[in-house]
């Protein structure tokens, strides 16, 4: 009997559901009879809802469960879903890059906001407001 390490197993697409849900979906993909496969998919959705009890029977969350099942299956599970099947290309693109300000700050240890405050006070024309302390 050899030990099976998680690193040698198939990569989990959505780890929140666990490896057993992934195995159930993999088994459902091997079922040849379409009606039987649809029943298995419905049962898997119920189990996925029990794994996350906070989801309950909200229709938006049920749609999310179906989407997650298709994602875990690699988008090749052929079942009759009550919702549109998600498109693989929508999940392959990453988020847009966040534009970071360029250039060095003279007061790095204080941060950019402190430098902006100093500039705002320097631009103030009224000497009374410049000296005012809050």
N, CA, C and O atoms as a MOPAC input file, in Angstrom:
PM7 MOZYME 1SCF
protein

 N      0.84200 1    -1.17600 1     0.00000 1
 C      0.00000 1     0.00000 1     0.00000 1
 C      0.88900 1     1.24100 1     0.00000 1
 O      1.65400 1     1.47200 1     0.93700 1
 N      0.77700 1     2.02800 1    -1.05600 1
 C      1.57200 1     3.25100 1    -1.15000 1
 C      0.75700 1     4.43700 1    -0.68300 1
 O     -0.46700 1     4.47600 1    -0.80300 1
 N      1.48600 1     5.40600 1    -0.14500 1
 C      0.81900 1     6.63600 1     0.27800 1
 C      0.59800 1     7.53500 1    -0.93300 1
 O      1.43300 1     7.60900 1    -1.83400 1
 N     -0.52900 1     8.20400 1    -0.93200 1
 C     -0.83700 1     9.13000 1    -2.01700 1
 C     -0.77300 1    10.54600 1    -1.45300 1
 O     -1.55900 1    10.91500 1    -0.58000 1
 N      0.15300 1    11.31800 1    -1.95300 1
 C      0.32800 1    12.68400 1    -1.47300 1
 C     -0.52700 1    13.64500 1    -2.27900 1
 O     -0.78600 1    13.41300 1    -3.46000 1
 N     -0.96800 1    14.73300 1    -1.63800 1
 C     -1.79100 1    15.72000 1    -2.33200 1
 C     -1.04800 1    16.36600 1    -3.49200 1
 O     -1.66500 1    16.77500 1    -4.47500 1
 N      0.26700 1    16.45900 1    -3.38300 1
 C      1.03300 1    17.06900 1    -4.46900 1
 C      1.02700 1    16.20600 1    -5.72700 1
 O      1.24700 1    16.71400 1    -6.82700 1
 N      0.77800 1    14.90400 1    -5.57300 1
 C      0.74100 1    14.00900 1    -6.71700 1
 C     -0.67000 1    13.91200 1    -7.30800 1
 O     -0.85400 1    13.36300 1    -8.39500 1
 N     -1.66200 1    14.44300 1    -6.59200 1
 C     -3.04200 1    14.37900 1    -7.06400 1
 C     -3.33000 1    15.49500 1    -8.05400 1
 O     -2.53100 1    16.41300 1    -8.23600 1
 N     -4.48900 1    15.39400 1    -8.68800 1
 C     -4.93200 1    16.41000 1    -9.64100 1
 C     -5.16000 1    17.73300 1    -8.90900 1
 O     -5.64900 1    17.74300 1    -7.77900 1
 N     -4.81200 1    18.83200 1    -9.54400 1
 C     -4.96400 1    20.15300 1    -8.95800 1
 C     -6.44200 1    20.45500 1    -8.73800 1
 O     -7.26900 1    20.21900 1    -9.61800 1
 N     -6.76700 1    20.97700 1    -7.55800 1
 C     -8.15400 1    21.31200 1    -7.24600 1
 C     -8.48800 1    22.67500 1    -7.82800 1
 O     -7.78500 1    23.65200 1    -7.56800 1
 N     -9.55800 1    22.74700 1    -8.61500 1
 C     -9.95500 1    23.98900 1    -9.26300 1
 C    -10.51600 1    24.98900 1    -8.25700 1
 O    -10.11500 1    26.15300 1    -8.25700 1
 N    -11.43800 1    24.55100 1    -7.40100 1
 C    -12.00900 1    25.40100 1    -6.35500 1
 C    -11.88100 1    24.62200 1    -5.04300 1
 O    -12.71600 1    23.76700 1    -4.75000 1
 N    -10.85300 1    24.90800 1    -4.26000 1
 C    -10.57100 1    24.11200 1    -3.06300 1
 C    -11.64500 1    24.17700 1    -1.98300 1
 O    -11.69000 1    23.29300 1    -1.12700 1
 N    -12.51100 1    25.18900 1    -1.99000 1
 C    -13.52300 1    25.32500 1    -0.95100 1
 C    -14.47900 1    24.14500 1    -0.90200 1
 O    -15.03500 1    23.83500 1     0.15200 1
 N    -14.67100 1    23.48900 1    -2.03100 1
 C    -15.60800 1    22.36800 1    -2.07900 1
 C    -14.95100 1    21.04000 1    -1.71400 1
 O    -15.65000 1    20.08500 1    -1.37500 1
 N    -13.66800 1    20.96500 1    -1.77500 1
 C    -12.97700 1    19.75200 1    -1.37400 1
 C    -12.74700 1    18.78200 1    -2.52100 1
 O    -13.32600 1    18.89700 1    -3.60100 1
 N    -11.88400 1    17.83200 1    -2.24000 1
 C    -11.48300 1    16.87300 1    -3.25900 1
 C    -12.60200 1    15.88500 1    -3.59300 1
 O    -12.68200 1    15.40800 1    -4.72500 1
 N    -13.46200 1    15.57500 1    -2.62500 1
 C    -14.52600 1    14.60100 1    -2.90000 1
 C    -15.54600 1    15.14600 1    -3.89900 1
 O    -16.04100 1    14.39900 1    -4.74300 1
 N    -15.86300 1    16.43200 1    -3.81200 1
 C    -16.77500 1    17.03300 1    -4.79800 1
 C    -16.13300 1    16.97200 1    -6.17900 1
 O    -16.80300 1    16.69100 1    -7.17300 1
 N    -14.84400 1    17.23400 1    -6.23300 1
 C    -14.14400 1    17.18300 1    -7.52200 1
 C    -14.16600 1    15.76100 1    -8.07900 1
 O    -14.32500 1    15.57500 1    -9.28600 1
 N    -14.01100 1    14.76900 1    -7.22600 1
 C    -14.07600 1    13.38000 1    -7.68600 1
 C    -15.48500 1    13.02500 1    -8.16100 1
 O    -15.64400 1    12.29200 1    -9.13700 1
 N    -16.51400 1    13.54400 1    -7.47100 1
 C    -17.89300 1    13.27400 1    -7.88500 1
 C    -18.16500 1    13.87600 1    -9.26100 1
 O    -18.81200 1    13.24700 1   -10.09800 1
 N    -17.67900 1    15.07800 1    -9.49100 1
 C    -17.87100 1    15.71300 1   -10.80000 1
 C    -17.10800 1    14.94300 1   -11.87300 1
 O    -17.60400 1    14.76900 1   -12.98700 1
 N    -15.90100 1    14.48100 1   -11.54100 1
 C    -15.13500 1    13.66600 1   -12.48400 1
 C    -15.86000 1    12.37200 1   -12.82300 1
 O    -15.83300 1    11.92100 1   -13.96800 1
 N    -16.50800 1    11.77500 1   -11.82500 1
 C    -17.28100 1    10.56000 1   -12.07900 1
 C    -18.49100 1    10.86300 1   -12.95100 1
 O    -18.82900 1    10.08700 1   -13.84500 1
 N    -19.15000 1    12.00400 1   -12.69000 1
 C    -20.32600 1    12.37200 1   -13.48200 1
 C    -19.96500 1    12.55500 1   -14.94900 1
 O    -20.78300 1    12.28600 1   -15.82800 1
 N    -18.74900 1    13.00900 1   -15.21900 1
 C    -18.31500 1    13.17300 1   -16.61100 1
 C    -18.19700 1    11.83300 1   -17.33000 1
 O    -18.28500 1    11.78400 1   -18.55700 1
 N    -17.99900 1    10.75100 1   -16.58900 1
 C    -17.83200 1     9.43400 1   -17.21200 1
 C    -19.15100 1     8.71200 1   -17.45000 1
 O    -19.17300 1     7.69500 1   -18.14400 1
 N    -20.25700 1     9.21700 1   -16.88800 1
 C    -21.56400 1     8.57200 1   -17.06800 1
 C    -22.03600 1     8.80800 1   -18.50000 1
 O    -22.08500 1     9.94800 1   -18.96300 1
 N    -22.38100 1     7.73600 1   -19.19300 1
 C    -22.75500 1     7.83300 1   -20.60600 1
 C    -24.21100 1     8.21800 1   -20.80400 1
 O    -24.51700 1     8.96100 1   -21.73600 1
 N    -25.12100 1     7.73900 1   -19.96200 1
 C    -26.54100 1     8.04800 1   -20.10300 1
 C    -26.79600 1     9.49300 1   -19.66800 1
 O    -26.48700 1     9.86800 1   -18.53700 1
 N    -27.35900 1    10.29800 1   -20.56600 1
 C    -27.54900 1    11.73400 1   -20.29900 1
 C    -28.49800 1    11.97600 1   -19.12300 1
 O    -28.23800 1    12.85000 1   -18.29600 1
 N    -29.60700 1    11.20600 1   -19.03400 1
 C    -30.55000 1    11.39100 1   -17.92400 1
 C    -29.89000 1    11.06800 1   -16.58700 1
 O    -30.07600 1    11.78100 1   -15.60100 1
 N    -29.12900 1    10.00300 1   -16.56900 1
 C    -28.41500 1     9.62300 1   -15.34300 1
 C    -27.37600 1    10.68800 1   -14.97900 1
 O    -27.20400 1    11.01900 1   -13.80500 1
 N    -26.69600 1    11.21500 1   -15.97900 1
 C    -25.69800 1    12.26800 1   -15.75500 1
 C    -26.35400 1    13.54300 1   -15.21500 1
 O    -25.79200 1    14.21100 1   -14.34800 1
 N    -27.55600 1    13.88200 1   -15.73400 1
 C    -28.28600 1    15.04400 1   -15.23500 1
 C    -28.71700 1    14.85100 1   -13.78100 1
 O    -28.64400 1    15.78400 1   -12.98200 1
 N    -29.16400 1    13.64400 1   -13.44100 1
 C    -29.54000 1    13.35600 1   -12.05100 1
 C    -28.31900 1    13.45000 1   -11.14100 1
 O    -28.40000 1    13.97800 1   -10.03300 1
 N    -27.20000 1    12.93800 1   -11.61500 1
 C    -25.96300 1    13.00500 1   -10.81900 1
 C    -25.55200 1    14.46300 1   -10.61800 1
 O    -25.11700 1    14.83900 1    -9.53000 1
 N    -25.68600 1    15.27800 1   -11.65200 1
 C    -25.32300 1    16.69400 1   -11.53700 1
 C    -26.22400 1    17.39800 1   -10.52900 1
 O    -25.74900 1    18.21300 1    -9.73900 1
 N    -27.50800 1    17.09500 1   -10.54800 1
 C    -28.42400 1    17.68100 1    -9.56400 1
 C    -28.06600 1    17.27800 1    -8.14700 1
 O    -28.13900 1    18.09200 1    -7.22600 1
 N    -27.67800 1    16.01900 1    -7.97100 1
 C    -27.26500 1    15.55400 1    -6.64100 1
 C    -25.97800 1    16.23500 1    -6.19400 1
 O    -25.82700 1    16.58400 1    -5.02300 1
 N    -25.05900 1    16.42100 1    -7.12200 1
 C    -23.79600 1    17.09300 1    -6.78800 1
 C    -24.06100 1    18.53300 1    -6.37200 1
 O    -23.42500 1    19.03300 1    -5.44300 1
 N    -24.99000 1    19.20900 1    -7.04500 1
 C    -25.33400 1    20.59100 1    -6.68600 1
 C    -25.90000 1    20.63900 1    -5.27200 1
 O    -25.58400 1    21.55100 1    -4.50800 1
 N    -26.73900 1    19.65700 1    -4.91700 1
 C    -27.28200 1    19.61200 1    -3.54900 1
 C    -26.17700 1    19.43100 1    -2.52300 1
 O    -26.18300 1    20.08100 1    -1.47800 1
 N    -25.23400 1    18.55500 1    -2.81600 1
 C    -24.12000 1    18.32800 1    -1.89000 1
 C    -23.25000 1    19.57900 1    -1.78400 1
 O    -22.78700 1    19.93100 1    -0.69800 1
 N    -23.03100 1    20.24500 1    -2.91500 1
 C    -22.24300 1    21.48100 1    -2.88400 1
 C    -22.93300 1    22.53500 1    -2.02700 1
 O    -22.26300 1    23.30500 1    -1.33900 1
 N    -24.26100 1    22.57900 1    -2.06100 1
 C    -25.00400 1    23.50100 1    -1.21600 1
 C    -24.90400 1    23.13900 1     0.24700 1
 O    -24.92400 1    24.02200 1     1.10400 1
 N    -24.79500 1    21.83300 1     0.55500 1
 C    -24.64900 1    21.40600 1     1.94600 1
 C    -23.24600 1    21.68400 1     2.46500 1
 O    -23.05900 1    21.93100 1     3.65600 1
 N    -22.26800 1    21.64600 1     1.58300 1
 C    -20.89700 1    21.95600 1     1.99200 1
 C    -20.80400 1    23.41500 1     2.41800 1
 O    -20.07000 1    23.75300 1     3.34700 1
 N    -21.55700 1    24.28400 1     1.72600 1
 C    -21.62200 1    25.71000 1     2.06700 1
 C    -23.04100 1    26.03400 1     2.51700 1
 O    -23.83300 1    26.51400 1     1.70700 1
 N    -23.39400 1    25.78800 1     3.78600 1
 C    -24.77900 1    25.96100 1     4.22300 1
 C    -25.26000 1    27.40600 1     4.18800 1
 O    -26.46800 1    27.64200 1     4.17600 1
 N    -24.35900 1    28.37500 1     4.17100 1
 C    -24.77600 1    29.77100 1     4.13200 1
 C    -25.40100 1    30.14000 1     2.79100 1
 O    -26.00600 1    31.20500 1     2.67400 1
 N    -25.26900 1    29.28900 1     1.78300 1
 C    -25.78800 1    29.60200 1     0.45300 1
 C    -27.30300 1    29.43000 1     0.36100 1
 O    -27.95800 1    30.17600 1    -0.36700 1
 N    -27.86400 1    28.48300 1     1.06800 1
 C    -29.30100 1    28.20800 1     1.07400 1
 C    -29.88500 1    28.08500 1    -0.32400 1
 O    -29.20100 1    27.61000 1    -1.23100 1
 N    -31.15000 1    28.50600 1    -0.52500 1
 C    -31.83000 1    28.30400 1    -1.80700 1
 C    -32.00500 1    29.59100 1    -2.60100 1
 O    -32.97600 1    29.72600 1    -3.34600 1
 N    -31.11300 1    30.50800 1    -2.46000 1
 C    -31.16100 1    31.74200 1    -3.22900 1
 C    -30.83300 1    31.41700 1    -4.68900 1
 O    -29.86900 1    30.70300 1    -4.96300 1
 N    -31.63300 1    31.94200 1    -5.62800 1
 C    -31.44700 1    31.58400 1    -7.03300 1
 C    -30.08800 1    32.04700 1    -7.56500 1
 O    -29.46400 1    31.33900 1    -8.35600 1
 N    -29.62700 1    33.22500 1    -7.14000 1
 C    -28.31700 1    33.69400 1    -7.58800 1
 C    -27.21200 1    32.75500 1    -7.12400 1
 O    -26.25500 1    32.49700 1    -7.85300 1
 N    -27.35400 1    32.25100 1    -5.91100 1
 C    -26.32200 1    31.35900 1    -5.39000 1
 C    -26.41600 1    29.97200 1    -6.02000 1
 O    -25.40700 1    29.28500 1    -6.17900 1
 N    -27.63000 1    29.56700 1    -6.37700 1
 C    -27.77000 1    28.30200 1    -7.10000 1
 C    -27.08600 1    28.42100 1    -8.45900 1
 O    -26.43700 1    27.48300 1    -8.92000 1
 N    -27.23600 1    29.57400 1    -9.08900 1
 C    -26.54500 1    29.82100 1   -10.35700 1
 C    -25.03400 1    29.75500 1   -10.15000 1
 O    -24.30600 1    29.21800 1   -10.98500 1
 N    -24.57500 1    30.29900 1    -9.04100 1
 C    -23.14500 1    30.27000 1    -8.72100 1
 C    -22.66000 1    28.82700 1    -8.54500 1
 O    -21.56600 1    28.48500 1    -8.99300 1
 N    -23.46200 1    27.98800 1    -7.90000 1
 C    -23.07900 1    26.58300 1    -7.71700 1
 C    -22.94700 1    25.87400 1    -9.06400 1
 O    -22.00700 1    25.10700 1    -9.27200 1
 N    -23.88600 1    26.12700 1    -9.98100 1
 C    -23.79800 1    25.51300 1   -11.30700 1
 C    -22.54300 1    25.99300 1   -12.03100 1
 O    -21.84100 1    25.20700 1   -12.66700 1
 N    -22.26900 1    27.29300 1   -11.92700 1
 C    -21.04300 1    27.81600 1   -12.55300 1
 C    -19.80900 1    27.15900 1   -11.96500 1
 O    -18.88400 1    26.80200 1   -12.69500 1
 N    -19.79000 1    26.99600 1   -10.64700 1
 C    -18.63800 1    26.36000 1   -10.00300 1
 C    -18.49200 1    24.91300 1   -10.44500 1
 O    -17.37400 1    24.42900 1   -10.61900 1
 N    -19.61400 1    24.21500 1   -10.63000 1
 C    -19.52600 1    22.82600 1   -11.08200 1
 C    -18.91500 1    22.75700 1   -12.48000 1
 O    -18.10500 1    21.87300 1   -12.75800 1
 N    -19.29800 1    23.68400 1   -13.36000 1
 C    -18.71400 1    23.69200 1   -14.70100 1
 C    -17.22700 1    24.05300 1   -14.65200 1
 O    -16.43200 1    23.50100 1   -15.41300 1
 N    -16.85400 1    24.95700 1   -13.77800 1
 C    -15.44300 1    25.33000 1   -13.64600 1
 C    -14.63200 1    24.14800 1   -13.15400 1
 O    -13.55900 1    23.86800 1   -13.68700 1
 N    -15.13300 1    23.45000 1   -12.14200 1
 C    -14.41200 1    22.29100 1   -11.60100 1
 C    -14.27800 1    21.19700 1   -12.65300 1
 O    -13.26600 1    20.49800 1   -12.70100 1
 N    -15.30900 1    21.04800 1   -13.50300 1
 C    -15.26900 1    19.99300 1   -14.51700 1
 C    -14.37700 1    20.35400 1   -15.69600 1
 O    -14.16400 1    19.52500 1   -16.58000 1
 N    -13.85800 1    21.55800 1   -15.72700 1
 C    -13.04200 1    21.97200 1   -16.86100 1
 C    -13.89300 1    22.39100 1   -18.04400 1
 O    -13.41900 1    22.38200 1   -19.18000 1
 N    -15.14400 1    22.75900 1   -17.79400 1
 C    -16.09300 1    23.23300 1   -18.81100 1
 C    -16.46300 1    22.15400 1   -19.83100 1
 O    -16.94100 1    22.48000 1   -20.91700 1
 N    -16.25200 1    20.88200 1   -19.50500 1
 C    -16.61900 1    19.84300 1   -20.46700 1
 C    -17.64500 1    18.85200 1   -19.90400 1
 O    -17.76500 1    17.73600 1   -20.41100 1
 N    -18.38200 1    19.24800 1   -18.86600 1
 C    -19.47300 1    18.43200 1   -18.34900 1
 C    -20.71600 1    18.72600 1   -19.18100 1
 O    -21.17400 1    19.86700 1   -19.24000 1
 N    -21.25500 1    17.70500 1   -19.81600 1
 C    -22.39900 1    17.87600 1   -20.71200 1
 C    -23.67600 1    17.50900 1   -19.97000 1
 O    -24.10000 1    16.35400 1   -19.97600 1
 N    -24.29200 1    18.52000 1   -19.32400 1
 C    -25.55600 1    18.32300 1   -18.61000 1
 C    -26.50700 1    19.45700 1   -18.97500 1
 O    -26.09700 1    20.49100 1   -19.50200 1
 N    -27.80100 1    19.23400 1   -18.67800 1
 C    -28.81600 1    20.25700 1   -18.90400 1
 C    -28.89800 1    21.12400 1   -17.65100 1
 O    -29.45900 1    20.71600 1   -16.63400 1
 N    -28.34000 1    22.30300 1   -17.73900 1
 C    -28.32000 1    23.22400 1   -16.61600 1
 C    -29.49600 1    24.18600 1   -16.72600 1
 O    -29.87400 1    24.56900 1   -17.83300 1
 N    -30.08500 1    24.58700 1   -15.59000 1
 C    -31.16000 1    25.58600 1   -15.65300 1
 C    -30.63200 1    26.97600 1   -16.01100 1
 O    -31.41600 1    27.89500 1   -16.25000 1
 N    -29.32300 1    27.13100 1   -16.04800 1
 C    -28.69600 1    28.40900 1   -16.37100 1
 C    -27.77200 1    28.23200 1   -17.56600 1
 O    -27.41700 1    27.10900 1   -17.92600 1
 N    -27.38700 1    29.34100 1   -18.17600 1
 C    -26.44500 1    29.27800 1   -19.29000 1
 C    -25.09200 1    28.77500 1   -18.79900 1
 O    -24.63800 1    29.12200 1   -17.70900 1
 N    -24.47000 1    27.96100 1   -19.61800 1
 C    -23.15400 1    27.43300 1   -19.28200 1
 C    -22.12600 1    28.55900 1   -19.39300 1
 O    -22.12000 1    29.28400 1   -20.38900 1
 N    -21.25700 1    28.72100 1   -18.39400 1
 C    -20.25700 1    29.79300 1   -18.46800 1
 C    -19.24600 1    29.52500 1   -19.57600 1
 O    -19.01000 1    28.38000 1   -19.96000 1
 N    -18.66000 1    30.59600 1   -20.07800 1
 C    -17.69000 1    30.50000 1   -21.15800 1
 C    -16.28600 1    30.45500 1   -20.54000 1
 O    -15.95600 1    31.25900 1   -19.66800 1
 N    -15.49000 1    29.52700 1   -20.99400 1
 C    -14.15300 1    29.31900 1   -20.43400 1
 C    -13.26900 1    30.56100 1   -20.59200 1
 O    -12.46700 1    30.86800 1   -19.71000 1
 N    -13.41300 1    31.26500 1   -21.70200 1
 C    -12.56600 1    32.42900 1   -21.96800 1
 C    -12.78500 1    33.54700 1   -20.95000 1
 O    -11.87600 1    34.33600 1   -20.69400 1
 N    -13.98900 1    33.62000 1   -20.36600 1
 C    -14.25600 1    34.64300 1   -19.36400 1
 C    -13.42200 1    34.44800 1   -18.10600 1
 O    -13.13400 1    35.41100 1   -17.39500 1
 N    -13.03200 1    33.21000 1   -17.82700 1
 C    -12.29000 1    32.90900 1   -16.61700 1
 C    -10.78900 1    32.83100 1   -16.85200 1
 O    -10.02100 1    32.73400 1   -15.89500 1
 N    -10.36200 1    32.87100 1   -18.09400 1
 C     -8.93200 1    32.77600 1   -18.38700 1
 C     -8.22700 1    34.12100 1   -18.31900 1
 O     -7.01700 1    34.17800 1   -18.10000 1
 N     -8.98000 1    35.21000 1   -18.50600 1
 C     -8.35300 1    36.52600 1   -18.45500 1
 C     -8.21400 1    36.97000 1   -17.00600 1
 O     -9.11300 1    36.76200 1   -16.19200 1
 N     -7.09800 1    37.57400 1   -16.70000 1
 C     -6.85300 1    38.04600 1   -15.35500 1
 C     -7.39300 1    39.45200 1   -15.15700 1
 O     -7.93200 1    40.04900 1   -16.08800 1
 N     -7.25400 1    39.97500 1   -13.97000 1
 C     -7.72500 1    41.33700 1   -13.71300 1
 C     -6.82700 1    42.36600 1   -14.38100 1
 O     -5.68200 1    42.07700 1   -14.72600 1
 N     -7.35900 1    43.57300 1   -14.56200 1
 C     -6.57900 1    44.64900 1   -15.14500 1
 C     -5.48100 1    45.07000 1   -14.17100 1
 O     -5.64000 1    44.97600 1   -12.95400 1
 N     -4.38000 1    45.53000 1   -14.72400 1
 C     -3.27300 1    45.98700 1   -13.89000 1
 C     -3.65300 1    47.27500 1   -13.17600 1
 O     -4.31900 1    48.13900 1   -13.74600 1
 N     -3.22500 1    47.39500 1   -11.93000 1
 C     -3.46900 1    48.59900 1   -11.15300 1
 C     -2.35200 1    49.58800 1   -11.45100 1
 O     -1.17600 1    49.26400 1   -11.28300 1
 N     -2.71000 1    50.79400 1   -11.89300 1
 C     -1.64200 1    51.76600 1   -12.18600 1
 C     -1.07900 1    52.34300 1   -10.88600 1
 O     -1.81200 1    52.93300 1   -10.09300 1
 N      0.19000 1    52.17100 1   -10.68300 1
 C      0.85300 1    52.70000 1    -9.50800 1
 C      1.56900 1    53.98500 1    -9.87900 1
 O      2.07900 1    54.11900 1   -10.99200 1
 N      1.60800 1    54.92900 1    -8.95000 1
 C      2.31500 1    56.17400 1    -9.25400 1
 C      3.80000 1    55.90700 1    -9.42500 1
 O      4.38800 1    55.07500 1    -8.73500 1
 N      4.38100 1    56.62600 1   -10.35200 1
 C      5.80100 1    56.42800 1   -10.61100 1
 C      6.59700 1    57.55200 1    -9.98300 1
 O      6.06800 1    58.63800 1    -9.74200 1
 N      7.83400 1    57.30100 1    -9.72500 1
 C      8.70900 1    58.31200 1    -9.14900 1
 C      8.92900 1    58.07500 1    -7.66100 1
 O      8.14100 1    57.41400 1    -6.98500 1
 N     10.00200 1    58.62700 1    -7.19300 1
 C     10.36600 1    58.47200 1    -5.78900 1
 C      9.79300 1    59.61900 1    -4.96400 1
 O      9.68400 1    60.74500 1    -5.44900 1
 N      9.44000 1    59.34000 1    -3.75700 1
 C      8.95700 1    60.35800 1    -2.84000 1
 C     10.11500 1    60.80600 1    -1.95800 1
 O     10.91400 1    59.99000 1    -1.50000 1
 N     10.19400 1    62.11100 1    -1.72800 1
 C     11.27300 1    62.63800 1    -0.87700 1
 C     11.05200 1    62.23400 1     0.57500 1
 O     12.00300 1    62.13800 1     1.35100 1
 N      9.81400 1    62.00200 1     0.93300 1
 C      9.48400 1    61.63700 1     2.31400 1
 C      8.85800 1    60.23600 1     2.32500 1
 O      7.70700 1    60.06900 1     2.72800 1
 N      9.60600 1    59.26000 1     1.89100 1
 C      9.07200 1    57.90700 1     1.74000 1
 C      8.51000 1    57.34900 1     3.03500 1
 O      7.49000 1    56.65900 1     3.02900 1
 N      9.16900 1    57.64400 1     4.14000 1
 C      8.72400 1    57.07800 1     5.40800 1
 C      7.41700 1    57.71200 1     5.87900 1
 O      6.73900 1    57.12900 1     6.72500 1
 N      7.03700 1    58.88500 1     5.36300 1
 C      5.76600 1    59.51400 1     5.70400 1
 C      4.66400 1    59.14500 1     4.71300 1
 O      3.49000 1    59.08900 1     5.08200 1
 N      5.02200 1    58.90400 1     3.50800 1
 C      4.02900 1    58.52900 1     2.51100 1
 C      3.63800 1    59.68300 1     1.61200 1
 O      4.02700 1    60.82900 1     1.83800 1
 N      2.86900 1    59.36400 1     0.59700 1
 C      2.46800 1    60.32500 1    -0.41500 1
 C      1.46500 1    61.33700 1     0.12200 1
 O      1.49600 1    62.49500 1    -0.29500 1
 N      0.58200 1    60.94600 1     1.02800 1
 C     -0.45700 1    61.82500 1     1.53000 1
 C      0.14900 1    62.98100 1     2.32600 1
 O     -0.31300 1    64.11600 1     2.21300 1
 N      1.17300 1    62.70600 1     3.12400 1
 C      1.81600 1    63.76600 1     3.90000 1
 C      2.45300 1    64.77600 1     2.95500 1
 O      2.39500 1    65.97900 1     3.20700 1
 N      3.05200 1    64.30800 1     1.88400 1
 C      3.65300 1    65.22200 1     0.91200 1
 C      2.56900 1    66.10300 1     0.26600 1
 O      2.80200 1    67.28800 1     0.02800 1
 N      1.41500 1    65.54500 1    -0.01100 1
 C      0.32700 1    66.32800 1    -0.58000 1
 C     -0.17300 1    67.38000 1     0.41400 1
 O     -0.52100 1    68.49200 1     0.01800 1
 N     -0.20800 1    67.03500 1     1.68900 1
 C     -0.62500 1    67.99700 1     2.70700 1
 C      0.37400 1    69.14900 1     2.79500 1
 O     -0.04000 1    70.30200 1     2.91500 1
 N      1.65400 1    68.87500 1     2.74100 1
 C      2.69000 1    69.91100 1     2.78400 1
 C      2.53800 1    70.83500 1     1.58000 1
 O      2.63100 1    72.05500 1     1.72100 1
 N      2.30900 1    70.27200 1     0.40800 1
 C      2.13300 1    71.08700 1    -0.79700 1
 C      0.88900 1    71.96800 1    -0.69400 1
 O      0.90900 1    73.11800 1    -1.13300 1
 N     -0.19700 1    71.43800 1    -0.11700 1
 C     -1.43300 1    72.20500 1     0.01800 1
 C     -1.23500 1    73.38800 1     0.96100 1
 O     -1.74400 1    74.47800 1     0.69700 1
 N     -0.50500 1    73.18700 1     2.05100 1
 C     -0.23700 1    74.27900 1     2.99400 1
 C      0.68300 1    75.31200 1     2.35500 1
 O      0.51200 1    76.51200 1     2.57000 1
 N      1.65600 1    74.85600 1     1.57100 1
 C      2.58600 1    75.79200 1     0.92000 1
 C      1.86000 1    76.66200 1    -0.09500 1
 O      2.26400 1    77.80600 1    -0.30600 1
 N      0.82200 1    76.17300 1    -0.72200 1
 C      0.07200 1    76.94600 1    -1.70300 1
 C     -0.91300 1    77.92100 1    -1.06100 1
 O     -1.40700 1    78.82700 1    -1.73300 1
 N     -1.20000 1    77.75100 1     0.21000 1
 C     -2.14200 1    78.62600 1     0.91300 1
 C     -1.60900 1    80.04100 1     0.94400 1
 O     -0.45400 1    80.25800 1     1.31100 1
 N     -2.44000 1    81.02500 1     0.56000 1
 C     -2.00600 1    82.41900 1     0.48400 1
 C     -2.16900 1    83.15400 1     1.81000 1
 O     -1.36900 1    84.03300 1     2.13100 1
 N     -3.17800 1    82.80900 1     2.56800 1
 C     -3.45000 1    83.49600 1     3.82500 1
 C     -2.49600 1    83.00200 1     4.90800 1
 O     -2.48800 1    81.81300 1     5.22800 1
 N     -1.68400 1    83.91100 1     5.48000 1
 C     -0.70100 1    83.52300 1     6.49600 1
 C     -1.38400 1    83.05800 1     7.78000 1
 O     -0.83600 1    82.21200 1     8.48600 1
 N     -2.54000 1    83.57600 1     8.09300 1
 C     -3.24700 1    83.17000 1     9.31800 1
 C     -3.66400 1    81.72100 1     9.23400 1
 O     -3.53200 1    80.97600 1    10.20500 1
 N     -4.17500 1    81.30700 1     8.06300 1
 C     -4.58800 1    79.91400 1     7.88900 1
 C     -3.40100 1    78.97900 1     7.82000 1
 O     -3.51900 1    77.81300 1     8.19800 1
 N     -2.25300 1    79.45800 1     7.34700 1
 C     -1.04100 1    78.63100 1     7.31500 1
 C     -0.59600 1    78.29600 1     8.72500 1
 O     -0.14900 1    77.17800 1     8.98100 1
 N     -0.71100 1    79.24500 1     9.64700 1
 C     -0.22300 1    79.04900 1    11.01900 1
 C     -1.26800 1    78.37100 1    11.90600 1
 O     -0.95900 1    77.93700 1    13.01600 1
 N     -2.47300 1    78.28400 1    11.42300 1
 C     -3.56200 1    77.72900 1    12.24900 1
 C     -3.30600 1    76.26600 1    12.54600 1
 O     -2.94700 1    75.49200 1    11.65800 1
 N     -3.49000 1    75.89900 1    13.78100 1
 C     -3.30400 1    74.51900 1    14.20600 1
 C     -4.66000 1    73.94900 1    14.59200 1
 O     -5.46900 1    74.62800 1    15.22400 1
 N     -4.90000 1    72.72900 1    14.22000 1
 C     -6.16000 1    72.08700 1    14.56900 1
 C     -5.91700 1    70.98100 1    15.54200 1
 O     -6.85900 1    70.31100 1    15.96400 1

